[in-house]
Amino acid sequence: MHTPAEFRDVVRRGLRMGRPTLIVHAGRSLGDDVRVGFVVSKTVGNAVTRNLVKRRLRHLTVAVLPRTPPGTRVVVRALPRAATHPNEVSRDLDQAWAKAMQRLIERRLPRARS
């Protein structure tokens, strides 16, 4: 994602899954492509630290993209703990991403009555 409007739309209208090192915001759009954006604020650290966290997140996101439905928009927001506990980021991203995609799919398909 490139524009502030895209980020704002996903964060405001999408669902949110939080973990100790990051927050995953996910929403749907009309297109078929999957788009991902990252937010790493100054509270995470200095410029070198923020860029390191972004590179790690980009690398980890490649592994979870195949589990993402078409037309999904995702914003991954790093929390300060992502810089100090990098070994937790992978697990947190996997868990938050999986839960967010599950909830997106549930919203798309009506639940069957039993």
KOLKE-15001 format. One line per 2 residues: number of its first residue (from 0); for each residue x, y, z of N, C-alpha, C, O, CB. Coordinates in nm, 2 decimals. Glycine has a CB too. Example, Ala and Ser with C-alpha at 12.3 -4.5 7.8 and 13.67 -1.06 7.14 Angstrom:
! KOLKE-15001
0	1.32,-0.57,0.78,1.23,-0.45,0.78,1.32,-0.33,0.78,1.42,-0.33,0.85,1.13,-0.45,0.90 | 1.28,-0.22,0.71,1.37,-0.11,0.71,1.29,0.00,0.79,1.34,0.11,0.80,1.41,-0.06,0.57
! end
This chain:
! KOLKE-15001
0	0.08,-0.12,0.00,0.00,0.00,0.00,0.09,0.12,0.00,0.20,0.12,0.05,-0.10,0.00,0.12 | 0.04,0.23,-0.06,0.12,0.35,-0.08,0.07,0.47,-0.02,0.14,0.56,0.03,0.15,0.37,-0.22
2	-0.06,0.49,-0.02,-0.12,0.62,0.02,-0.17,0.62,0.16,-0.22,0.51,0.21,-0.23,0.66,-0.08 | -0.17,0.73,0.23,-0.22,0.73,0.36,-0.37,0.70,0.37,-0.41,0.64,0.47,-0.20,0.87,0.42
4	-0.44,0.73,0.26,-0.58,0.69,0.26,-0.61,0.54,0.27,-0.70,0.49,0.33,-0.65,0.75,0.13 | -0.52,0.46,0.20,-0.53,0.32,0.20,-0.51,0.27,0.34,-0.58,0.18,0.39,-0.43,0.25,0.10
6	-0.40,0.32,0.40,-0.37,0.27,0.54,-0.49,0.31,0.63,-0.53,0.23,0.71,-0.24,0.34,0.59 | -0.53,0.43,0.63,-0.64,0.48,0.71,-0.77,0.40,0.70,-0.83,0.36,0.80,-0.67,0.63,0.68
8	-0.80,0.36,0.57,-0.92,0.29,0.55,-0.91,0.15,0.61,-1.01,0.11,0.68,-0.94,0.27,0.40 | -0.80,0.08,0.60,-0.79,-0.05,0.66,-0.79,-0.04,0.81,-0.85,-0.13,0.88,-0.65,-0.12,0.61
10	-0.72,0.05,0.87,-0.71,0.06,1.01,-0.85,0.10,1.07,-0.88,0.05,1.18,-0.60,0.17,1.05 | -0.92,0.19,1.01,-1.05,0.23,1.06,-1.16,0.13,1.04,-1.24,0.11,1.12,-1.08,0.36,1.00
12	-1.17,0.08,0.92,-1.28,-0.01,0.88,-1.25,-0.16,0.89,-1.35,-0.24,0.90,-1.32,0.02,0.74 | -1.13,-0.20,0.90,-1.10,-0.34,0.91,-1.10,-0.39,1.05,-1.13,-0.32,1.14,-0.96,-0.36,0.85
14	-1.07,-0.52,1.06,-1.06,-0.58,1.19,-0.92,-0.58,1.24,-0.83,-0.55,1.17,-1.11,-0.73,1.19 | -0.91,-0.60,1.37,-0.78,-0.58,1.44,-0.75,-0.70,1.53,-0.83,-0.75,1.60,-0.78,-0.45,1.53
16	-0.62,-0.75,1.51,-0.57,-0.86,1.59,-0.44,-0.82,1.66,-0.35,-0.79,1.59,-0.55,-0.99,1.51 | -0.44,-0.81,1.79,-0.32,-0.76,1.86,-0.24,-0.88,1.92,-0.30,-0.97,1.97,-0.36,-0.66,1.96
18	-0.11,-0.86,1.93,-0.02,-0.95,1.99,0.08,-0.86,2.06,0.09,-0.74,2.04,0.05,-1.05,1.89 | 0.17,-0.91,2.15,0.26,-0.83,2.22,0.36,-0.75,2.14,0.40,-0.64,2.18,0.34,-0.92,2.32
20	0.40,-0.80,2.02,0.50,-0.73,1.94,0.44,-0.66,1.82,0.51,-0.57,1.76,0.60,-0.83,1.89 | 0.31,-0.68,1.79,0.26,-0.62,1.67,0.11,-0.62,1.67,0.04,-0.70,1.74,0.31,-0.68,1.54
22	0.05,-0.55,1.58,-0.10,-0.55,1.56,-0.12,-0.56,1.41,-0.06,-0.50,1.33,-0.17,-0.41,1.61 | -0.21,-0.65,1.37,-0.25,-0.68,1.23,-0.39,-0.62,1.21,-0.48,-0.67,1.28,-0.24,-0.83,1.20
24	-0.40,-0.53,1.12,-0.53,-0.47,1.08,-0.56,-0.54,0.94,-0.47,-0.53,0.85,-0.53,-0.31,1.07 | -0.68,-0.59,0.92,-0.71,-0.65,0.79,-0.85,-0.61,0.74,-0.94,-0.59,0.82,-0.70,-0.81,0.80
26	-0.86,-0.59,0.61,-0.99,-0.55,0.55,-0.99,-0.60,0.41,-0.90,-0.66,0.36,-1.01,-0.40,0.56 | -1.11,-0.58,0.35,-1.13,-0.62,0.21,-1.14,-0.50,0.12,-1.17,-0.39,0.16,-1.25,-0.72,0.20
28	-1.11,-0.53,-0.01,-1.13,-0.43,-0.11,-1.19,-0.49,-0.24,-1.21,-0.61,-0.24,-1.00,-0.35,-0.15 | -1.22,-0.41,-0.34,-1.29,-0.46,-0.46,-1.19,-0.54,-0.55,-1.23,-0.62,-0.63,-1.35,-0.35,-0.53
30	-1.06,-0.51,-0.54,-0.96,-0.57,-0.63,-0.93,-0.71,-0.59,-0.98,-0.76,-0.48,-0.83,-0.49,-0.63 | -0.86,-0.78,-0.67,-0.82,-0.92,-0.64,-0.68,-0.93,-0.59,-0.64,-1.04,-0.54,-0.83,-1.00,-0.77
32	-0.61,-0.83,-0.59,-0.47,-0.83,-0.54,-0.46,-0.82,-0.39,-0.55,-0.76,-0.33,-0.38,-0.73,-0.61 | -0.36,-0.88,-0.33,-0.34,-0.86,-0.18,-0.23,-0.76,-0.16,-0.13,-0.76,-0.23,-0.29,-1.00,-0.12
34	-0.26,-0.66,-0.08,-0.17,-0.55,-0.05,-0.14,-0.54,0.10,-0.23,-0.55,0.18,-0.23,-0.41,-0.10 | -0.01,-0.52,0.13,0.03,-0.52,0.27,0.11,-0.39,0.29,0.19,-0.35,0.20,0.11,-0.64,0.30
36	0.09,-0.33,0.40,0.16,-0.21,0.44,0.21,-0.22,0.58,0.16,-0.30,0.66,0.08,-0.08,0.43 | 0.32,-0.15,0.62,0.38,-0.16,0.75,0.39,-0.02,0.81,0.42,0.08,0.75,0.52,-0.22,0.74
38	0.36,-0.02,0.94,0.37,0.10,1.02,0.47,0.07,1.14,0.44,-0.01,1.22,0.23,0.15,1.07 | 0.58,0.14,1.14,0.68,0.13,1.24,0.71,0.27,1.29,0.79,0.35,1.23,0.81,0.05,1.19
40	0.65,0.31,1.40,0.66,0.45,1.45,0.80,0.47,1.53,0.87,0.38,1.55,0.55,0.48,1.54 | 0.82,0.59,1.56,0.94,0.63,1.64,0.95,0.57,1.77,1.06,0.56,1.83,0.95,0.78,1.65
42	0.84,0.53,1.83,0.84,0.46,1.96,0.91,0.33,1.96,0.95,0.28,2.06,0.70,0.44,2.01 | 0.93,0.27,1.84,1.00,0.14,1.82,1.15,0.16,1.84,1.21,0.07,1.89,0.96,0.08,1.69
44	1.20,0.27,1.79,1.34,0.30,1.81,1.39,0.40,1.71,1.31,0.47,1.64,1.42,0.17,1.79 | 1.52,0.41,1.70,1.57,0.51,1.60,1.56,0.46,1.46,1.50,0.35,1.44,1.72,0.54,1.63
46	1.60,0.53,1.36,1.58,0.50,1.22,1.64,0.36,1.18,1.58,0.28,1.11,1.64,0.60,1.13 | 1.76,0.33,1.23,1.82,0.20,1.20,1.74,0.09,1.26,1.71,-0.01,1.19,1.96,0.20,1.27
48	1.69,0.10,1.38,1.60,0.00,1.44,1.47,-0.02,1.37,1.43,-0.13,1.34,1.58,0.03,1.59 | 1.41,0.10,1.33,1.28,0.09,1.26,1.30,0.02,1.13,1.21,-0.06,1.09,1.22,0.23,1.24
50	1.40,0.05,1.06,1.43,-0.01,0.93,1.45,-0.16,0.94,1.41,-0.24,0.86,1.54,0.05,0.85 | 1.53,-0.20,1.05,1.55,-0.34,1.07,1.42,-0.42,1.10,1.40,-0.53,1.05,1.65,-0.36,1.19
52	1.33,-0.36,1.18,1.20,-0.42,1.21,1.12,-0.43,1.09,1.06,-0.53,1.06,1.13,-0.33,1.32 | 1.12,-0.33,1.00,1.04,-0.33,0.87,1.10,-0.44,0.78,1.02,-0.52,0.72,1.05,-0.20,0.80
54	1.23,-0.46,0.77,1.28,-0.56,0.69,1.24,-0.70,0.74,1.21,-0.79,0.66,1.44,-0.55,0.68 | 1.25,-0.72,0.87,1.21,-0.85,0.93,1.06,-0.88,0.90,1.03,-0.99,0.86,1.23,-0.85,1.08
56	0.98,-0.77,0.92,0.83,-0.79,0.89,0.81,-0.83,0.75,0.73,-0.92,0.72,0.76,-0.67,0.93 | 0.87,-0.76,0.65,0.86,-0.79,0.51,0.90,-0.93,0.48,0.83,-1.00,0.41,0.94,-0.69,0.42
58	1.01,-0.98,0.54,1.06,-1.11,0.52,0.96,-1.21,0.57,0.93,-1.31,0.50,1.20,-1.13,0.58 | 0.91,-1.19,0.69,0.81,-1.28,0.75,0.68,-1.29,0.68,0.61,-1.39,0.68,0.79,-1.25,0.90
60	0.64,-1.17,0.62,0.51,-1.16,0.55,0.50,-1.25,0.43,0.40,-1.30,0.39,0.48,-1.02,0.52 | 0.62,-1.27,0.36,0.62,-1.35,0.24,0.57,-1.50,0.27,0.50,-1.56,0.19,0.76,-1.36,0.19
62	0.60,-1.55,0.39,0.55,-1.68,0.43,0.40,-1.69,0.45,0.35,-1.80,0.43,0.63,-1.73,0.55 | 0.34,-1.58,0.50,0.20,-1.59,0.53,0.11,-1.54,0.41,-0.02,-1.56,0.42,0.17,-1.51,0.65
64	0.16,-1.48,0.31,0.08,-1.44,0.20,0.00,-1.54,0.13,-0.11,-1.52,0.09,0.17,-1.37,0.10 | 0.05,-1.67,0.11,-0.03,-1.77,0.04,-0.16,-1.80,0.12,-0.25,-1.85,0.06,0.05,-1.90,0.03
66	-0.17,-1.77,0.25,-0.29,-1.80,0.33,-0.38,-1.68,0.33,-0.47,-1.68,0.41,-0.25,-1.84,0.47 | -0.36,-1.59,0.24,-0.44,-1.47,0.24,-0.54,-1.47,0.12,-0.50,-1.49,0.01,-0.35,-1.34,0.23
68	-0.67,-1.44,0.15,-0.77,-1.44,0.04,-0.75,-1.33,-0.05,-0.70,-1.22,-0.01,-0.91,-1.43,0.11 | -0.79,-1.34,-0.18,-0.78,-1.24,-0.28,-0.86,-1.11,-0.23,-0.96,-1.13,-0.17,-0.82,-1.28,-0.42
70	-0.80,-1.00,-0.27,-0.87,-0.87,-0.23,-0.86,-0.83,-0.09,-0.93,-0.75,-0.04,-1.02,-0.89,-0.26 | -0.76,-0.88,-0.02,-0.73,-0.84,0.12,-0.63,-0.73,0.13,-0.53,-0.73,0.05,-0.69,-0.97,0.20
72	-0.66,-0.64,0.22,-0.56,-0.53,0.25,-0.52,-0.55,0.40,-0.60,-0.58,0.48,-0.62,-0.39,0.23 | -0.39,-0.55,0.42,-0.34,-0.57,0.56,-0.24,-0.46,0.60,-0.16,-0.42,0.52,-0.27,-0.71,0.57
74	-0.25,-0.41,0.72,-0.16,-0.32,0.77,-0.10,-0.39,0.90,-0.17,-0.43,0.99,-0.22,-0.18,0.81 | 0.03,-0.40,0.90,0.10,-0.46,1.02,0.17,-0.34,1.09,0.26,-0.27,1.04,0.21,-0.57,0.97
76	0.13,-0.32,1.22,0.18,-0.21,1.30,0.27,-0.27,1.40,0.23,-0.35,1.49,0.07,-0.13,1.36 | 0.40,-0.24,1.40,0.50,-0.29,1.50,0.48,-0.21,1.63,0.46,-0.09,1.63,0.64,-0.28,1.44
78	0.50,-0.28,1.74,0.50,-0.22,1.87,0.64,-0.22,1.92,0.73,-0.29,1.87,0.41,-0.30,1.97 | 0.68,-0.14,2.02,0.81,-0.13,2.07,0.88,-0.26,2.10,1.00,-0.28,2.09,0.82,-0.04,2.19
80	0.80,-0.36,2.15,0.86,-0.49,2.19,0.91,-0.56,2.06,0.99,-0.65,2.08,0.75,-0.57,2.25 | 0.87,-0.53,1.94,0.92,-0.59,1.82,1.07,-0.57,1.81,1.14,-0.66,1.75,0.84,-0.54,1.70
82	1.12,-0.46,1.85,1.26,-0.43,1.84,1.34,-0.50,1.95,1.46,-0.54,1.92,1.29,-0.28,1.85 | 1.29,-0.51,2.07,1.36,-0.57,2.18,1.35,-0.72,2.19,1.43,-0.79,2.26,1.32,-0.51,2.31
84	1.24,-0.78,2.13,1.22,-0.92,2.13,1.19,-0.98,1.99,1.08,-1.02,1.96,1.10,-0.96,2.23 | 1.29,-0.97,1.91,1.27,-1.01,1.77,1.23,-1.16,1.75,1.17,-1.20,1.65,1.39,-0.99,1.68
86	1.27,-1.25,1.84,1.24,-1.39,1.83,1.09,-1.41,1.85,1.04,-1.52,1.81,1.31,-1.47,1.93 | 1.01,-1.32,1.91,0.87,-1.33,1.92,0.79,-1.28,1.80,0.67,-1.32,1.79,0.82,-1.26,2.05
88	0.85,-1.20,1.72,0.78,-1.14,1.61,0.72,-1.24,1.51,0.60,-1.23,1.47,0.87,-1.04,1.53 | 0.80,-1.34,1.48,0.75,-1.44,1.38,0.63,-1.52,1.43,0.53,-1.53,1.36,0.86,-1.55,1.35
90	0.63,-1.56,1.56,0.52,-1.63,1.61,0.39,-1.54,1.62,0.28,-1.58,1.59,0.55,-1.68,1.75 | 0.42,-1.42,1.67,0.31,-1.32,1.68,0.24,-1.29,1.55,0.12,-1.28,1.53,0.35,-1.19,1.75
92	0.33,-1.27,1.44,0.27,-1.24,1.31,0.19,-1.36,1.26,0.08,-1.34,1.21,0.39,-1.21,1.21 | 0.24,-1.48,1.27,0.17,-1.60,1.23,0.03,-1.61,1.30,-0.07,-1.63,1.23,0.25,-1.73,1.26
94	0.03,-1.59,1.43,-0.09,-1.61,1.50,-0.19,-1.50,1.47,-0.31,-1.53,1.44,-0.06,-1.61,1.65 | -0.14,-1.37,1.47,-0.24,-1.26,1.44,-0.29,-1.27,1.30,-0.41,-1.24,1.27,-0.17,-1.13,1.46
96	-0.20,-1.30,1.20,-0.24,-1.31,1.06,-0.34,-1.42,1.04,-0.45,-1.40,0.98,-0.12,-1.34,0.97 | -0.32,-1.54,1.10,-0.41,-1.65,1.08,-0.55,-1.62,1.14,-0.65,-1.65,1.08,-0.36,-1.78,1.15
98	-0.55,-1.56,1.26,-0.68,-1.52,1.32,-0.75,-1.41,1.24,-0.87,-1.42,1.23,-0.65,-1.47,1.47 | -0.68,-1.32,1.19,-0.74,-1.21,1.11,-0.80,-1.27,0.98,-0.91,-1.23,0.95,-0.64,-1.10,1.08
100	-0.73,-1.35,0.92,-0.78,-1.41,0.79,-0.90,-1.50,0.82,-1.00,-1.50,0.74,-0.67,-1.50,0.72 | -0.90,-1.57,0.93,-1.01,-1.66,0.97,-1.14,-1.57,0.99,-1.24,-1.60,0.94,-0.98,-1.74,1.10
102	-1.12,-1.46,1.06,-1.23,-1.37,1.09,-1.28,-1.30,0.96,-1.40,-1.28,0.95,-1.20,-1.27,1.19 | -1.19,-1.27,0.87,-1.23,-1.21,0.74,-1.32,-1.31,0.66,-1.42,-1.27,0.61,-1.11,-1.17,0.66
104	-1.28,-1.44,0.66,-1.35,-1.54,0.59,-1.49,-1.56,0.65,-1.59,-1.58,0.58,-1.27,-1.67,0.58 | -1.49,-1.56,0.78,-1.62,-1.58,0.85,-1.72,-1.47,0.82,-1.84,-1.49,0.81,-1.60,-1.59,1.00
106	-1.66,-1.35,0.81,-1.75,-1.23,0.78,-1.80,-1.24,0.64,-1.91,-1.20,0.61,-1.67,-1.10,0.80 | -1.72,-1.29,0.55,-1.76,-1.30,0.41,-1.87,-1.40,0.38,-1.96,-1.38,0.30,-1.64,-1.33,0.32
108	-1.86,-1.52,0.45,-1.95,-1.62,0.44,-2.05,-1.63,0.55,-2.01,-1.62,0.67,-1.88,-1.76,0.42 | -2.18,-1.63,0.53,-2.27,-1.64,0.64,-2.26,-1.77,0.71,-2.24,-1.87,0.65,-2.42,-1.61,0.59
110	-2.28,-1.77,0.84,-2.27,-1.89,0.92,-2.39,-1.98,0.90,-2.51,-1.92,0.89,-2.26,-1.86,1.07 | -2.37,-2.10,0.89,-2.49,-2.20,0.87,-2.56,-2.22,1.01,-2.49,-2.22,1.11,-2.44,-2.33,0.82
112	-2.69,-2.23,1.00,-2.77,-2.25,1.12,-2.77,-2.40,1.15,-2.79,-2.48,1.06,-2.91,-2.19,1.11 | -2.76,-2.43,1.28,-2.77,-2.58,1.31,-2.90,-2.61,1.38,-2.92,-2.73,1.41,-2.65,-2.62,1.39
! end
